[in-house]
Amino acid sequence: MEKPFRSIDDQLDILESRNLIIANRESANNSLVRYGYYEIINGYKKPFMKSNDDDDGFVEGTTFENLENLHSLDRNIRYSVANALEILESNIRQAVAYVVAKNISEDQNVYIKREKYNTGKKYQKRYQHRWHDAWPVDDLIYKMKKIVESDSNPVKHYRMKYGNVPPWIIVKEMPFGSLIWFFQLLKKRDKTQVLSILTGQNENTINGLLEKYKFKSAFKELLLLYLTYRNNTSHGGRTYNFETKKYKLSYNEYIHEFINVTRGDYRTGKGRSHLGVVLKTLLLFSDKSAYNYLQISLKVYLDSYLKKFPEDKKFLFQDMEITNEDIQLDL
């Protein structure tokens, strides 16, 4: 076996042989018991290693406390990102539900109809060992019907008492990914009104953005980036330096000018999917609660960490794609 089991003492011996300073062996032992070698060491060693080869060891002066505190910082950042995006997600749910109820109907027999929405792009779906043409709208209608028939509350309560599950209830039961499709498949008028509510800009302005800057596709990419972060945080993924190539933002003149990223910056890798992009794009929304929560949380946790390890600021800010001004850090 290439990765055989090692006792905690053996793990600590290996770390010391690689030049890691362990000032309090008992404390380090407890940390590895609680969180595991893979979580603390493999997850957070990279900024402190001499090279990608473990045998080359850690940079001179690196302590176990460095890795332990970075692990703790990242955990706090992960919780903060999850909470901030939950606030935004709630805003999106209510905006979609409001527009659907106002423009289509609050009656499930009306708003859960295929013709009320765009079909989306045709794709191939495997069913009973054969490939068939399929449309995203049919998946959406199927999922809405499943929610309406479910026994979870408050859905069951509304179905039994009123004989109807209105849009503001059905959106509560939708996963974020399904909610994004719900928004994407709205007719143009409905989508424009949702965007108007979310951004605080009038409908004429939104229509101008849709035409001039291809804002529809850009906003979809933005929502998918948020979804990727939500999935990453819910599975305990490393967050401070998280990035995704699959759901990175394409260059969009409106959004990237808004977050102060030029075309040249974008070509160097900025403005795509780092945490700083998530933070700064949250300012696009009229409700600043998600942005304020995340910005203040990053300030508090980074301030505490950098007071202990000020030399780590460079790699942290680079990996997160943030500056002092972004989080109003005093350091």
Secondary structure, 3 states (H helix, E strand, C coil): CCCCCCCHHHHHHHHHHCCCECCCHHHHHHHHHHHCHHHHHHHHCHHHECCCCHHHCECCCCEHHHHHHHHHHHHHHHHHHHHHHHHHHHHHHHHHHHHHHHHHCCCHHHHCCHHHCCCCCCEEEEECCEEEEECHHHHHHHHHHHHHCCCCCCHHHHHHHHCCCCHHHHHHHCCHHHHHHHHHCCCHHHHHHHHHHHHCCCHHHHHHHHHHCCHHHHHHHHHHHHHHHHHHHHCCCCCCCCCCCCCCCCCCHHHHHHCCCCHHHHHCCCCCCCHHHHHHHHHHCCCCHHHHHHHHHHHHHHHHHHHHCHHHHHHHHHHHCCCHHHHCCCC
